[in-house]
Amino acid sequence: MKRVVSIDIVRGIVMIIMALDHVRDLMHINSITESPTNLLTTTPALFFTRWITYLCAPVFVFLAGTSVYLSLKEKTISILRKTLITRGLWLIVLEFTIVNFAIFFDIGFHSILFEVIATIGIGFIILGLMLKLSPRQIGILGLIIIFFHNLTPLIPFTETSPFKSILTPLFNLTIIPLLSGKAFIIAYPPIPWLGIMLIGFASGKLFELSAEKRKKVFTQLGLGALILFVIVRFINLYGDSLQWSQQKNGWFTFLSFMNVSKYPPSLVFCLSTLGIMFLLLAFAEQFTNKVKSIAAVYGQVPLFYFIVHFYFIHLLAILMLLLQGFNFSQMEFATGTFGRPRALQSGLPLWAIYIVWISVVVILYKPCLWYAQYKAANKHKQWWLSYL
């Protein structure tokens, strides 16, 4: 498949931003005790450090769907379906093994996370089974999911209803207790994220337009989504489980307005993040050559970068603990705190988080560039390259 420059640029930008969230998660001084979006304890700087990273998952999932559409030009439906199902199963296995270990460094796997890699895997499998439908039909289904999945909590199931037990993990954040004190955490319920992937697939047709026409359409879509976000959010009746409210001052009232739900991705979450994404796609090719070339490197190897950056950041977090005077016997890996002792203060202030983040991105540039070049030169020789 011929690479689309704007896709690589935008995906690269969000991959760079993603590292900020993971550095903050694993290393910020308050990350294991306080949510950065808790208006009672956060600061505007911390809030938006978290909020800007909301762009990452929806853009990643959307563009995964777009890439599937573009692959239709080179593969028959039957071959592409087989590829998607195989790749989907591989991503699910990858999530529950290599990725989960990267997150927690817990050899006992006490917390098993179903996150973005697994939900993309599920999305690939379902999309593969839907390929005989037209892009228009798939896109309409995606829009129906995005606009109406917030209604599912209103369905009057009884607590003992088997339908509630089945539907809740598909639509909402769910924690399922397992044996020996372990837990299966569905942080990325697959149906809402599937809606984003289906819209991404249907939007693949837009990349067949001329550059000028595509820029105009993406700008209109981006501005339209953001305007609709403001309207729906202002009305405050539908679109998110978290309603905004008047706060102690104007700044925090604005934070309340922007405090949208990612788990699951609400309608207003999708409108705000995808609106920004469409604007980035509209103007990506007008960025400076330096910005385009650097961002595209990360965007060409998203899964490789995702795995490597998580292990690298977690190793830095362990080094941080050692430098702060902790020894390995004090580190807690089974409690979901990434090795950090829950009862003892550890971590870095926010300004240091930004320094670590920039350092991580810079250090990983050369490995990503090497792998992108290696993959491009050997993609027809080594089959496994299509899975990383």
Secondary structure, DSSP 4 states (H G I P E B T S, - for coil): -PPPHHHHHHHHHHHHHHHHHHHHHHHBTTTTTS-TT-TTT--HHHHHHHHGGGGHHHHHHHHHHHHHHHHTTTS-HHHHHHHHHHHHHHHHHHIIIIIHHHHH--TT--EEEE-HHHHHHHHHHHHHHTTTS-HHHHHHHHHHHHHHGGGGGGS---TT-HHHHHHHHHHS-EEEE-GGG-EEEESS-HHHHHHHHHHHHHGGGGGGS-HHHHHHHHHHHHHHHHHHHHHHHHH-SSS-SS-----SSHHHHHHHHH---TTTT-HHHHHHHHHHHHHHHHHGGGS-HHHHHHHHHHHHSHHHHHHHHHHHHHHHHHHHHHHTT--GGG-BSSSSSTB--TTS---B-HHHHHHHHHHHHHHHHHHHHHHHHHHHHHTTT-GGGGG-
